């Protein structure tokens, strides 16, 4: 029986393809996290600017006392 297998090449699965997929997935995850961090930073900055503007408005226009 082993004589029948002489010259037969057994194909093995290619590992770099699997590694390439995992690297691509990891890269996609990292890029998504960076995009989310950028969005969060923009929202935080927007809220801070709005709060600062509201604070300045309160200082410039104190409440009027109704008699």
mmCIF file of the N, C-alpha and C atoms, coordinates in Angstrom:
data_MODEL
# 
_entry.id   MODEL 
# 
loop_
_atom_site.group_PDB 
_atom_site.id 
_atom_site.type_symbol 
_atom_site.label_atom_id 
_atom_site.label_alt_id 
_atom_site.label_comp_id 
_atom_site.label_asym_id 
_atom_site.label_entity_id 
_atom_site.label_seq_id 
_atom_site.pdbx_PDB_ins_code 
_atom_site.Cartn_x 
_atom_site.Cartn_y 
_atom_site.Cartn_z 
_atom_site.occupancy 
_atom_site.B_iso_or_equiv 
_atom_site.pdbx_formal_charge 
_atom_site.auth_seq_id 
_atom_site.auth_comp_id 
_atom_site.auth_asym_id 
_atom_site.auth_atom_id 
_atom_site.pdbx_PDB_model_num 
ATOM 1   N N  . UNK A 1 1  ? 0.812   -1.200 0.000  1.00 0.00 ? 1  UNK A N  1 
ATOM 2   C CA . UNK A 1 1  ? 0.000   0.000  0.000  1.00 0.00 ? 1  UNK A CA 1 
ATOM 3   C C  . UNK A 1 1  ? 0.857   1.267  0.000  1.00 0.00 ? 1  UNK A C  1 
ATOM 4   N N  . UNK A 1 2  ? 1.940   1.374  0.782  1.00 0.00 ? 2  UNK A N  1 
ATOM 5   C CA . UNK A 1 2  ? 2.747   2.596  0.742  1.00 0.00 ? 2  UNK A CA 1 
ATOM 6   C C  . UNK A 1 2  ? 3.347   2.849  -0.633 1.00 0.00 ? 2  UNK A C  1 
ATOM 7   N N  . UNK A 1 3  ? 3.578   1.811  -1.430 1.00 0.00 ? 3  UNK A N  1 
ATOM 8   C CA . UNK A 1 3  ? 4.142   2.022  -2.754 1.00 0.00 ? 3  UNK A CA 1 
ATOM 9   C C  . UNK A 1 3  ? 3.179   2.819  -3.633 1.00 0.00 ? 3  UNK A C  1 
ATOM 10  N N  . UNK A 1 4  ? 1.904   2.705  -3.391 1.00 0.00 ? 4  UNK A N  1 
ATOM 11  C CA . UNK A 1 4  ? 0.917   3.417  -4.200 1.00 0.00 ? 4  UNK A CA 1 
ATOM 12  C C  . UNK A 1 4  ? 0.948   4.916  -3.914 1.00 0.00 ? 4  UNK A C  1 
ATOM 13  N N  . UNK A 1 5  ? 1.445   5.306  -2.758 1.00 0.00 ? 5  UNK A N  1 
ATOM 14  C CA . UNK A 1 5  ? 1.458   6.722  -2.384 1.00 0.00 ? 5  UNK A CA 1 
ATOM 15  C C  . UNK A 1 5  ? 2.738   7.444  -2.802 1.00 0.00 ? 5  UNK A C  1 
ATOM 16  N N  . UNK A 1 6  ? 3.683   6.726  -3.425 1.00 0.00 ? 6  UNK A N  1 
ATOM 17  C CA . UNK A 1 6  ? 4.935   7.365  -3.828 1.00 0.00 ? 6  UNK A CA 1 
ATOM 18  C C  . UNK A 1 6  ? 4.640   8.376  -4.922 1.00 0.00 ? 6  UNK A C  1 
ATOM 19  N N  . UNK A 1 7  ? 5.143   9.569  -4.758 1.00 0.00 ? 7  UNK A N  1 
ATOM 20  C CA . UNK A 1 7  ? 4.952   10.623 -5.749 1.00 0.00 ? 7  UNK A CA 1 
ATOM 21  C C  . UNK A 1 7  ? 3.670   11.423 -5.569 1.00 0.00 ? 7  UNK A C  1 
ATOM 22  N N  . UNK A 1 8  ? 2.849   11.057 -4.615 1.00 0.00 ? 8  UNK A N  1 
ATOM 23  C CA . UNK A 1 8  ? 1.609   11.809 -4.364 1.00 0.00 ? 8  UNK A CA 1 
ATOM 24  C C  . UNK A 1 8  ? 1.930   12.929 -3.385 1.00 0.00 ? 8  UNK A C  1 
ATOM 25  N N  . UNK A 1 9  ? 1.615   14.123 -3.785 1.00 0.00 ? 9  UNK A N  1 
ATOM 26  C CA . UNK A 1 9  ? 1.883   15.258 -2.887 1.00 0.00 ? 9  UNK A CA 1 
ATOM 27  C C  . UNK A 1 9  ? 0.625   15.555 -2.089 1.00 0.00 ? 9  UNK A C  1 
ATOM 28  N N  . UNK A 1 10 ? 0.829   15.720 -0.830 1.00 0.00 ? 10 UNK A N  1 
ATOM 29  C CA . UNK A 1 10 ? -0.292  16.068 0.051  1.00 0.00 ? 10 UNK A CA 1 
ATOM 30  C C  . UNK A 1 10 ? -0.258  17.577 0.250  1.00 0.00 ? 10 UNK A C  1 
ATOM 31  N N  . UNK A 1 11 ? -1.349  18.205 -0.104 1.00 0.00 ? 11 UNK A N  1 
ATOM 32  C CA . UNK A 1 11 ? -1.420  19.667 0.066  1.00 0.00 ? 11 UNK A CA 1 
ATOM 33  C C  . UNK A 1 11 ? -1.796  19.990 1.501  1.00 0.00 ? 11 UNK A C  1 
ATOM 34  N N  . UNK A 1 12 ? -1.034  20.851 2.069  1.00 0.00 ? 12 UNK A N  1 
ATOM 35  C CA . UNK A 1 12 ? -1.317  21.277 3.436  1.00 0.00 ? 12 UNK A CA 1 
ATOM 36  C C  . UNK A 1 12 ? -1.962  22.659 3.390  1.00 0.00 ? 12 UNK A C  1 
ATOM 37  N N  . UNK A 1 13 ? -2.802  22.937 4.352  1.00 0.00 ? 13 UNK A N  1 
ATOM 38  C CA . UNK A 1 13 ? -3.439  24.259 4.360  1.00 0.00 ? 13 UNK A CA 1 
ATOM 39  C C  . UNK A 1 13 ? -2.397  25.362 4.499  1.00 0.00 ? 13 UNK A C  1 
ATOM 40  N N  . UNK A 1 14 ? -2.650  26.426 3.837  1.00 0.00 ? 14 UNK A N  1 
ATOM 41  C CA . UNK A 1 14 ? -1.699  27.535 3.837  1.00 0.00 ? 14 UNK A CA 1 
ATOM 42  C C  . UNK A 1 14 ? -1.948  28.409 5.066  1.00 0.00 ? 14 UNK A C  1 
ATOM 43  N N  . UNK A 1 15 ? -1.012  28.451 5.959  1.00 0.00 ? 15 UNK A N  1 
ATOM 44  C CA . UNK A 1 15 ? -1.159  29.232 7.190  1.00 0.00 ? 15 UNK A CA 1 
ATOM 45  C C  . UNK A 1 15 ? -1.135  30.742 6.962  1.00 0.00 ? 15 UNK A C  1 
ATOM 46  N N  . UNK A 1 16 ? -0.329  31.268 6.031  1.00 0.00 ? 16 UNK A N  1 
ATOM 47  C CA . UNK A 1 16 ? -0.332  32.735 5.862  1.00 0.00 ? 16 UNK A CA 1 
ATOM 48  C C  . UNK A 1 16 ? -1.697  33.313 5.521  1.00 0.00 ? 16 UNK A C  1 
ATOM 49  N N  . UNK A 1 17 ? -2.557  32.534 4.855  1.00 0.00 ? 17 UNK A N  1 
ATOM 50  C CA . UNK A 1 17 ? -3.894  33.037 4.546  1.00 0.00 ? 17 UNK A CA 1 
ATOM 51  C C  . UNK A 1 17 ? -4.663  33.253 5.833  1.00 0.00 ? 17 UNK A C  1 
ATOM 52  N N  . UNK A 1 18 ? -4.577  32.309 6.740  1.00 0.00 ? 18 UNK A N  1 
ATOM 53  C CA . UNK A 1 18 ? -5.272  32.436 8.020  1.00 0.00 ? 18 UNK A CA 1 
ATOM 54  C C  . UNK A 1 18 ? -4.718  33.629 8.800  1.00 0.00 ? 18 UNK A C  1 
ATOM 55  N N  . UNK A 1 19 ? -3.407  33.785 8.828  1.00 0.00 ? 19 UNK A N  1 
ATOM 56  C CA . UNK A 1 19 ? -2.803  34.908 9.535  1.00 0.00 ? 19 UNK A CA 1 
ATOM 57  C C  . UNK A 1 19 ? -3.198  36.220 8.879  1.00 0.00 ? 19 UNK A C  1 
ATOM 58  N N  . UNK A 1 20 ? -3.278  36.225 7.566  1.00 0.00 ? 20 UNK A N  1 
ATOM 59  C CA . UNK A 1 20 ? -3.659  37.441 6.848  1.00 0.00 ? 20 UNK A CA 1 
ATOM 60  C C  . UNK A 1 20 ? -5.073  37.863 7.224  1.00 0.00 ? 20 UNK A C  1 
ATOM 61  N N  . UNK A 1 21 ? -5.965  36.894 7.331  1.00 0.00 ? 21 UNK A N  1 
ATOM 62  C CA . UNK A 1 21 ? -7.341  37.214 7.723  1.00 0.00 ? 21 UNK A CA 1 
ATOM 63  C C  . UNK A 1 21 ? -7.387  37.783 9.127  1.00 0.00 ? 21 UNK A C  1 
ATOM 64  N N  . UNK A 1 22 ? -6.627  37.191 10.039 1.00 0.00 ? 22 UNK A N  1 
ATOM 65  C CA . UNK A 1 22 ? -6.656  37.683 11.418 1.00 0.00 ? 22 UNK A CA 1 
ATOM 66  C C  . UNK A 1 22 ? -6.038  39.071 11.509 1.00 0.00 ? 22 UNK A C  1 
ATOM 67  N N  . UNK A 1 23 ? -5.001  39.325 10.704 1.00 0.00 ? 23 UNK A N  1 
ATOM 68  C CA . UNK A 1 23 ? -4.393  40.659 10.689 1.00 0.00 ? 23 UNK A CA 1 
ATOM 69  C C  . UNK A 1 23 ? -5.384  41.662 10.122 1.00 0.00 ? 23 UNK A C  1 
ATOM 70  N N  . UNK A 1 24 ? -6.097  41.281 9.065  1.00 0.00 ? 24 UNK A N  1 
ATOM 71  C CA . UNK A 1 24 ? -7.088  42.176 8.473  1.00 0.00 ? 24 UNK A CA 1 
ATOM 72  C C  . UNK A 1 24 ? -8.198  42.478 9.471  1.00 0.00 ? 24 UNK A C  1 
ATOM 73  N N  . UNK A 1 25 ? -8.649  41.465 10.189 1.00 0.00 ? 25 UNK A N  1 
ATOM 74  C CA . UNK A 1 25 ? -9.693  41.662 11.193 1.00 0.00 ? 25 UNK A CA 1 
ATOM 75  C C  . UNK A 1 25 ? -9.195  42.568 12.313 1.00 0.00 ? 25 UNK A C  1 
ATOM 76  N N  . UNK A 1 26 ? -7.971  42.333 12.772 1.00 0.00 ? 26 UNK A N  1 
ATOM 77  C CA . UNK A 1 26 ? -7.410  43.166 13.834 1.00 0.00 ? 26 UNK A CA 1 
ATOM 78  C C  . UNK A 1 26 ? -7.272  44.611 13.371 1.00 0.00 ? 26 UNK A C  1 
ATOM 79  N N  . UNK A 1 27 ? -6.853  44.801 12.137 1.00 0.00 ? 27 UNK A N  1 
ATOM 80  C CA . UNK A 1 27 ? -6.714  46.155 11.594 1.00 0.00 ? 27 UNK A CA 1 
ATOM 81  C C  . UNK A 1 27 ? -8.077  46.839 11.506 1.00 0.00 ? 27 UNK A C  1 
ATOM 82  N N  . UNK A 1 28 ? -9.088  46.101 11.086 1.00 0.00 ? 28 UNK A N  1 
ATOM 83  C CA . UNK A 1 28 ? -10.437 46.669 11.005 1.00 0.00 ? 28 UNK A CA 1 
ATOM 84  C C  . UNK A 1 28 ? -10.942 47.077 12.385 1.00 0.00 ? 28 UNK A C  1 
ATOM 85  N N  . UNK A 1 29 ? -10.660 46.254 13.387 1.00 0.00 ? 29 UNK A N  1 
ATOM 86  C CA . UNK A 1 29 ? -11.085 46.573 14.756 1.00 0.00 ? 29 UNK A CA 1 
ATOM 87  C C  . UNK A 1 29 ? -10.375 47.821 15.254 1.00 0.00 ? 29 UNK A C  1 
ATOM 88  N N  . UNK A 1 30 ? -9.078  47.910 15.014 1.00 0.00 ? 30 UNK A N  1 
ATOM 89  C CA . UNK A 1 30 ? -8.306  49.077 15.459 1.00 0.00 ? 30 UNK A CA 1 
ATOM 90  C C  . UNK A 1 30 ? -8.814  50.344 14.774 1.00 0.00 ? 30 UNK A C  1 
ATOM 91  N N  . UNK A 1 31 ? -9.069  50.276 13.478 1.00 0.00 ? 31 UNK A N  1 
ATOM 92  C CA . UNK A 1 31 ? -9.567  51.454 12.759 1.00 0.00 ? 31 UNK A CA 1 
ATOM 93  C C  . UNK A 1 31 ? -10.944 51.872 13.264 1.00 0.00 ? 31 UNK A C  1 
ATOM 94  N N  . UNK A 1 32 ? -11.802 50.903 13.553 1.00 0.00 ? 32 UNK A N  1 
ATOM 95  C CA . UNK A 1 32 ? -13.128 51.229 14.084 1.00 0.00 ? 32 UNK A CA 1 
ATOM 96  C C  . UNK A 1 32 ? -13.017 51.888 15.452 1.00 0.00 ? 32 UNK A C  1 
ATOM 97  N N  . UNK A 1 33 ? -12.111 51.385 16.292 1.00 0.00 ? 33 UNK A N  1 
ATOM 98  C CA . UNK A 1 33 ? -11.932 51.977 17.621 1.00 0.00 ? 33 UNK A CA 1 
ATOM 99  C C  . UNK A 1 33 ? -11.386 53.398 17.508 1.00 0.00 ? 33 UNK A C  1 
ATOM 100 N N  . UNK A 1 34 ? -10.474 53.632 16.578 1.00 0.00 ? 34 UNK A N  1 
ATOM 101 C CA . UNK A 1 34 ? -9.939  54.982 16.390 1.00 0.00 ? 34 UNK A CA 1 
ATOM 102 C C  . UNK A 1 34 ? -11.036 55.934 15.919 1.00 0.00 ? 34 UNK A C  1 
ATOM 103 N N  . UNK A 1 35 ? -11.883 55.449 15.016 1.00 0.00 ? 35 UNK A N  1 
ATOM 104 C CA . UNK A 1 35 ? -12.971 56.296 14.519 1.00 0.00 ? 35 UNK A CA 1 
ATOM 105 C C  . UNK A 1 35 ? -13.930 56.635 15.662 1.00 0.00 ? 35 UNK A C  1 
ATOM 106 N N  . UNK A 1 36 ? -14.256 55.652 16.504 1.00 0.00 ? 36 UNK A N  1 
ATOM 107 C CA . UNK A 1 36 ? -15.143 55.913 17.638 1.00 0.00 ? 36 UNK A CA 1 
ATOM 108 C C  . UNK A 1 36 ? -14.507 56.888 18.621 1.00 0.00 ? 36 UNK A C  1 
ATOM 109 N N  . UNK A 1 37 ? -13.201 56.749 18.856 1.00 0.00 ? 37 UNK A N  1 
ATOM 110 C CA . UNK A 1 37 ? -12.506 57.665 19.763 1.00 0.00 ? 37 UNK A CA 1 
ATOM 111 C C  . UNK A 1 37 ? -12.532 59.083 19.214 1.00 0.00 ? 37 UNK A C  1 
ATOM 112 N N  . UNK A 1 38 ? -12.394 59.223 17.906 1.00 0.00 ? 38 UNK A N  1 
ATOM 113 C CA . UNK A 1 38 ? -12.450 60.549 17.289 1.00 0.00 ? 38 UNK A CA 1 
ATOM 114 C C  . UNK A 1 38 ? -13.837 61.157 17.459 1.00 0.00 ? 38 UNK A C  1 
ATOM 115 N N  . UNK A 1 39 ? -14.869 60.367 17.247 1.00 0.00 ? 39 UNK A N  1 
ATOM 116 C CA . UNK A 1 39 ? -16.239 60.865 17.396 1.00 0.00 ? 39 UNK A CA 1 
ATOM 117 C C  . UNK A 1 39 ? -16.498 61.278 18.837 1.00 0.00 ? 39 UNK A C  1 
ATOM 118 N N  . UNK A 1 40 ? -16.065 60.459 19.789 1.00 0.00 ? 40 UNK A N  1 
ATOM 119 C CA . UNK A 1 40 ? -16.254 60.787 21.207 1.00 0.00 ? 40 UNK A CA 1 
ATOM 120 C C  . UNK A 1 40 ? -15.521 62.074 21.553 1.00 0.00 ? 40 UNK A C  1 
ATOM 121 N N  . UNK A 1 41 ? -14.302 62.235 21.059 1.00 0.00 ? 41 UNK A N  1 
ATOM 122 C CA . UNK A 1 41 ? -13.533 63.453 21.338 1.00 0.00 ? 41 UNK A CA 1 
ATOM 123 C C  . UNK A 1 41 ? -14.238 64.678 20.767 1.00 0.00 ? 41 UNK A C  1 
ATOM 124 N N  . UNK A 1 42 ? -14.796 64.565 19.566 1.00 0.00 ? 42 UNK A N  1 
ATOM 125 C CA . UNK A 1 42 ? -15.518 65.695 18.976 1.00 0.00 ? 42 UNK A CA 1 
ATOM 126 C C  . UNK A 1 42 ? -16.767 66.044 19.779 1.00 0.00 ? 42 UNK A C  1 
ATOM 127 N N  . UNK A 1 43 ? -17.484 65.035 20.242 1.00 0.00 ? 43 UNK A N  1 
ATOM 128 C CA . UNK A 1 43 ? -18.686 65.285 21.045 1.00 0.00 ? 43 UNK A CA 1 
ATOM 129 C C  . UNK A 1 43 ? -18.315 65.943 22.363 1.00 0.00 ? 43 UNK A C  1 
ATOM 130 N N  . UNK A 1 44 ? -17.263 65.463 23.006 1.00 0.00 ? 44 UNK A N  1 
ATOM 131 C CA . UNK A 1 44 ? -16.826 66.052 24.277 1.00 0.00 ? 44 UNK A CA 1 
ATOM 132 C C  . UNK A 1 44 ? -16.422 67.504 24.064 1.00 0.00 ? 44 UNK A C  1 
ATOM 133 N N  . UNK A 1 45 ? -15.693 67.765 22.998 1.00 0.00 ? 45 UNK A N  1 
ATOM 134 C CA . UNK A 1 45 ? -15.279 69.149 22.714 1.00 0.00 ? 45 UNK A CA 1 
ATOM 135 C C  . UNK A 1 45 ? -16.499 70.027 22.445 1.00 0.00 ? 45 UNK A C  1 
ATOM 136 N N  . UNK A 1 46 ? -17.466 69.515 21.689 1.00 0.00 ? 46 UNK A N  1 
ATOM 137 C CA . UNK A 1 46 ? -18.673 70.282 21.386 1.00 0.00 ? 46 UNK A CA 1 
ATOM 138 C C  . UNK A 1 46 ? -19.438 70.617 22.664 1.00 0.00 ? 46 UNK A C  1 
ATOM 139 N N  . UNK A 1 47 ? -19.577 69.633 23.547 1.00 0.00 ? 47 UNK A N  1 
ATOM 140 C CA . UNK A 1 47 ? -20.293 69.857 24.808 1.00 0.00 ? 47 UNK A CA 1 
ATOM 141 C C  . UNK A 1 47 ? -19.541 70.864 25.670 1.00 0.00 ? 47 UNK A C  1 
ATOM 142 N N  . UNK A 1 48 ? -18.225 70.784 25.694 1.00 0.00 ? 48 UNK A N  1 
ATOM 143 C CA . UNK A 1 48 ? -17.434 71.724 26.490 1.00 0.00 ? 48 UNK A CA 1 
ATOM 144 C C  . UNK A 1 48 ? -17.580 73.146 25.956 1.00 0.00 ? 48 UNK A C  1 
ATOM 145 N N  . UNK A 1 49 ? -17.579 73.298 24.642 1.00 0.00 ? 49 UNK A N  1 
ATOM 146 C CA . UNK A 1 49 ? -17.741 74.632 24.048 1.00 0.00 ? 49 UNK A CA 1 
ATOM 147 C C  . UNK A 1 49 ? -19.126 75.178 24.358 1.00 0.00 ? 49 UNK A C  1 
ATOM 148 N N  . UNK A 1 50 ? -20.148 74.331 24.259 1.00 0.00 ? 50 UNK A N  1 
ATOM 149 C CA . UNK A 1 50 ? -21.515 74.779 24.570 1.00 0.00 ? 50 UNK A CA 1 
ATOM 150 C C  . UNK A 1 50 ? -21.635 75.188 26.033 1.00 0.00 ? 50 UNK A C  1 
ATOM 151 N N  . UNK A 1 51 ? -21.017 74.413 26.930 1.00 0.00 ? 51 UNK A N  1 
ATOM 152 C CA . UNK A 1 51 ? -21.077 74.739 28.358 1.00 0.00 ? 51 UNK A CA 1 
ATOM 153 C C  . UNK A 1 51 ? -20.347 76.049 28.634 1.00 0.00 ? 51 UNK A C  1 
ATOM 154 N N  . UNK A 1 52 ? -19.215 76.249 27.993 1.00 0.00 ? 52 UNK A N  1 
ATOM 155 C CA . UNK A 1 52 ? -18.464 77.488 28.183 1.00 0.00 ? 52 UNK A CA 1 
ATOM 156 C C  . UNK A 1 52 ? -19.255 78.676 27.647 1.00 0.00 ? 52 UNK A C  1 
ATOM 157 N N  . UNK A 1 53 ? -19.912 78.498 26.508 1.00 0.00 ? 53 UNK A N  1 
ATOM 158 C CA . UNK A 1 53 ? -20.719 79.581 25.942 1.00 0.00 ? 53 UNK A CA 1 
ATOM 159 C C  . UNK A 1 53 ? -21.897 79.905 26.857 1.00 0.00 ? 53 UNK A C  1 
ATOM 160 N N  . UNK A 1 54 ? -22.514 78.900 27.418 1.00 0.00 ? 54 UNK A N  1 
ATOM 161 C CA . UNK A 1 54 ? -23.636 79.128 28.334 1.00 0.00 ? 54 UNK A CA 1 
ATOM 162 C C  . UNK A 1 54 ? -23.152 79.830 29.599 1.00 0.00 ? 54 UNK A C  1 
ATOM 163 N N  . UNK A 1 55 ? -21.971 79.465 30.070 1.00 0.00 ? 55 UNK A N  1 
ATOM 164 C CA . UNK A 1 55 ? -21.409 80.112 31.258 1.00 0.00 ? 55 UNK A CA 1 
ATOM 165 C C  . UNK A 1 55 ? -21.103 81.570 30.997 1.00 0.00 ? 55 UNK A C  1 
ATOM 166 N N  . UNK A 1 56 ? -20.556 81.881 29.839 1.00 0.00 ? 56 UNK A N  1 
ATOM 167 C CA . UNK A 1 56 ? -20.257 83.277 29.493 1.00 0.00 ? 56 UNK A CA 1 
ATOM 168 C C  . UNK A 1 56 ? -21.544 84.078 29.349 1.00 0.00 ? 56 UNK A C  1 
ATOM 169 N N  . UNK A 1 57 ? -22.554 83.457 28.771 1.00 0.00 ? 57 UNK A N  1 
ATOM 170 C CA . UNK A 1 57 ? -23.827 84.143 28.595 1.00 0.00 ? 57 UNK A CA 1 
ATOM 171 C C  . UNK A 1 57 ? -24.438 84.483 29.949 1.00 0.00 ? 57 UNK A C  1 
ATOM 172 N N  . UNK A 1 58 ? -24.302 83.574 30.915 1.00 0.00 ? 58 UNK A N  1 
ATOM 173 C CA . UNK A 1 58 ? -24.853 83.817 32.244 1.00 0.00 ? 58 UNK A CA 1 
ATOM 174 C C  . UNK A 1 58 ? -24.121 84.967 32.927 1.00 0.00 ? 58 UNK A C  1 
ATOM 175 N N  . UNK A 1 59 ? -22.825 85.090 32.705 1.00 0.00 ? 59 UNK A N  1 
ATOM 176 C CA . UNK A 1 59 ? -22.056 86.177 33.307 1.00 0.00 ? 59 UNK A CA 1 
ATOM 177 C C  . UNK A 1 59 ? -22.408 87.496 32.635 1.00 0.00 ? 59 UNK A C  1 
ATOM 178 N N  . UNK A 1 60 ? -22.580 87.483 31.332 1.00 0.00 ? 60 UNK A N  1 
ATOM 179 C CA . UNK A 1 60 ? -22.849 88.719 30.601 1.00 0.00 ? 60 UNK A CA 1 
ATOM 180 C C  . UNK A 1 60 ? -24.275 89.216 30.848 1.00 0.00 ? 60 UNK A C  1 
ATOM 181 N N  . UNK A 1 61 ? -25.219 88.313 30.996 1.00 0.00 ? 61 UNK A N  1 
ATOM 182 C CA . UNK A 1 61 ? -26.618 88.697 31.185 1.00 0.00 ? 61 UNK A CA 1 
ATOM 183 C C  . UNK A 1 61 ? -27.131 88.090 32.484 1.00 0.00 ? 61 UNK A C  1 
ATOM 184 N N  . UNK A 1 62 ? -26.902 88.757 33.600 1.00 0.00 ? 62 UNK A N  1 
ATOM 185 C CA . UNK A 1 62 ? -27.388 88.202 34.867 1.00 0.00 ? 62 UNK A CA 1 
ATOM 186 C C  . UNK A 1 62 ? -28.917 88.182 34.873 1.00 0.00 ? 62 UNK A C  1 
ATOM 187 N N  . UNK A 1 63 ? -29.503 87.307 35.646 1.00 0.00 ? 63 UNK A N  1 
ATOM 188 C CA . UNK A 1 63 ? -30.968 87.224 35.667 1.00 0.00 ? 63 UNK A CA 1 
ATOM 189 C C  . UNK A 1 63 ? -31.584 88.530 36.174 1.00 0.00 ? 63 UNK A C  1 
ATOM 190 N N  . UNK A 1 64 ? -32.692 88.895 35.580 1.00 0.00 ? 64 UNK A N  1 
ATOM 191 C CA . UNK A 1 64 ? -33.395 90.119 35.969 1.00 0.00 ? 64 UNK A CA 1 
ATOM 192 C C  . UNK A 1 64 ? -34.368 89.778 37.085 1.00 0.00 ? 64 UNK A C  1 
ATOM 193 N N  . UNK A 1 65 ? -34.353 90.607 38.110 1.00 0.00 ? 65 UNK A N  1 
ATOM 194 C CA . UNK A 1 65 ? -35.234 90.360 39.256 1.00 0.00 ? 65 UNK A CA 1 
ATOM 195 C C  . UNK A 1 65 ? -36.598 90.966 38.961 1.00 0.00 ? 65 UNK A C  1 
ATOM 196 N N  . UNK A 1 66 ? -37.594 90.120 39.021 1.00 0.00 ? 66 UNK A N  1 
ATOM 197 C CA . UNK A 1 66 ? -38.959 90.586 38.768 1.00 0.00 ? 66 UNK A CA 1 
ATOM 198 C C  . UNK A 1 66 ? -39.555 91.099 40.073 1.00 0.00 ? 66 UNK A C  1 
ATOM 199 N N  . UNK A 1 67 ? -40.113 92.309 40.049 1.00 0.00 ? 67 UNK A N  1 
ATOM 200 C CA . UNK A 1 67 ? -40.694 92.904 41.269 1.00 0.00 ? 67 UNK A CA 1 
ATOM 201 C C  . UNK A 1 67 ? -42.193 92.920 41.136 1.00 0.00 ? 67 UNK A C  1 
# 
